[in-house]
Amino acid sequence: MPIARPEFGPSLPDVALPWWRGRSRRFRIAVVVGIALVAAVVATWALTRGRTVTHVVIDGPPQFNVRFDDRIERVDAEPGELLRLRNRPAENRGAETIVYRDGGAAPPDAEPGGPPVSQLMLRMAKVMRGVEASLPAGSAFQIRAAGRGSIGRDVTGWLVRYQFKREGRTWYGVRALLLPNVERPTGRVLDVSLQSQQSPVVPNVRQAGVNGPMRLPFYGVAFGTEAP
């Protein structure tokens, strides 16, 4: 049944749906991705409005920059780390830490249609074996998801989501090996490690890096000195 009276002509869905279905799959994917990026920008703006935002540039290698608001503090980097951030204690939020490291040279071989992300998959397997080995016995470590991921328009890479137990508490982790989103990247890979204690803010592995104050430093990272 039409949702508009006949004298007013066809409704918007009547006009838009045939047009949308007639577009190519690539066009529809591009529109959906564009909407998601706009939504992410709006969400980030809403989360940081009224807060003090710090912008840090790390010379590396790799050279990168990141932003975080006043719910996050910079702490001393440990050996092998370029930058370490952690959240400040707050009600309903568990402990969270994000660490940035040099992930090695960018893969030398090009891939059809984009950056050599699939080559990072093999490198990630070694990284995750190291993560599991670093956890105490009985940690119930398990990988929950893995695949390509994009952070804004300019950064892409291979991401793994996992979970484990530490001192009886459940933790969620995200490990990302990132490259500039160009066909033949040069330089170094950025290795990003986020670990979040289960809390009302991060109730499951899908929300790690997506919800709460760690969203900005996770999705607001960019290569070079210019903020995304």
ZIWOPE-V454377 format. One record per residue. N is the residue number from 1. RES is the residue in one small letter. OMEGA is omega in whole degrees, -180 to 180 (999 if undefined). Layout:
N	RES	OMEGA
N	RES	OMEGA
//
This chain:
1	m	179
2	p	179
3	i	177
4	a	178
5	r	-175
6	p	-177
7	e	178
8	f	178
9	g	-178
10	p	178
11	s	179
12	l	177
13	p	179
14	d	-179
15	v	-171
16	a	-174
17	l	177
18	p	178
19	w	-179
20	w	-180
21	r	179
22	g	178
23	r	179
24	s	179
25	r	-180
26	r	179
27	f	-179
28	r	177
29	i	-179
30	a	179
31	v	-180
32	v	179
33	v	179
34	g	178
35	i	180
36	a	179
37	l	178
38	v	179
39	a	180
40	a	179
41	v	180
42	v	180
43	a	179
44	t	178
45	w	-179
46	a	-178
47	l	-174
48	t	-179
49	r	179
50	g	179
51	r	175
52	t	-179
53	v	178
54	t	178
55	h	-177
56	v	175
57	v	179
58	i	-177
59	d	175
60	g	13
61	p	-6
62	p	175
63	q	179
64	f	176
65	n	-177
66	v	178
67	r	175
68	f	-178
69	d	-170
70	d	171
71	r	-178
72	i	175
73	e	175
74	r	179
75	v	-177
76	d	176
77	a	177
78	e	-179
79	p	-180
80	g	-179
81	e	175
82	l	-179
83	l	177
84	r	177
85	l	175
86	r	-179
87	n	176
88	r	-179
89	p	179
90	a	179
91	e	178
92	n	177
93	r	175
94	g	178
95	a	177
96	e	178
97	t	174
98	i	-174
99	v	179
100	y	-179
101	r	171
102	d	-179
103	g	179
104	g	-178
105	a	176
106	a	178
107	p	-173
108	p	-173
109	d	178
110	a	176
111	e	180
112	p	171
113	g	179
114	g	-179
115	p	-178
116	p	-174
117	v	-176
118	s	177
119	q	176
120	l	180
121	m	180
122	l	178
123	r	-180
124	m	179
125	a	178
126	k	179
127	v	-176
128	m	173
129	r	177
130	g	177
131	v	-179
132	e	-179
133	a	-178
134	s	-177
135	l	-180
136	p	177
137	a	-180
138	g	-177
139	s	179
140	a	-179
141	f	174
142	q	176
143	i	-176
144	r	-180
145	a	178
146	a	177
147	g	177
148	r	177
149	g	178
150	s	177
151	i	-173
152	g	-178
153	r	-165
154	d	-175
155	v	178
156	t	180
157	g	180
158	w	-176
159	l	175
160	v	173
161	r	-176
162	y	176
163	q	-180
164	f	176
165	k	177
166	r	-180
167	e	176
168	g	180
169	r	177
170	t	177
171	w	175
172	y	-179
173	g	171
174	v	176
175	r	-176
176	a	170
177	l	-167
178	l	177
179	l	169
180	p	-177
181	n	177
182	v	-172
183	e	-179
184	r	-179
185	p	174
186	t	178
187	g	-171
188	r	174
189	v	175
190	l	-180
191	d	-178
192	v	-179
193	s	178
194	l	174
195	q	-175
196	s	175
197	q	179
198	q	-177
199	s	174
200	p	179
201	v	179
202	v	-174
203	p	-180
204	n	-173
205	v	-179
206	r	-177
207	q	179
208	a	-178
209	g	-179
210	v	-177
211	n	177
212	g	-173
213	p	-179
214	m	179
215	r	-176
216	l	179
217	p	178
218	f	-179
219	y	-179
220	g	178
221	v	-180
222	a	175
223	f	-179
224	g	-174
225	t	-175
226	e	179
227	a	180
228	p	999
//
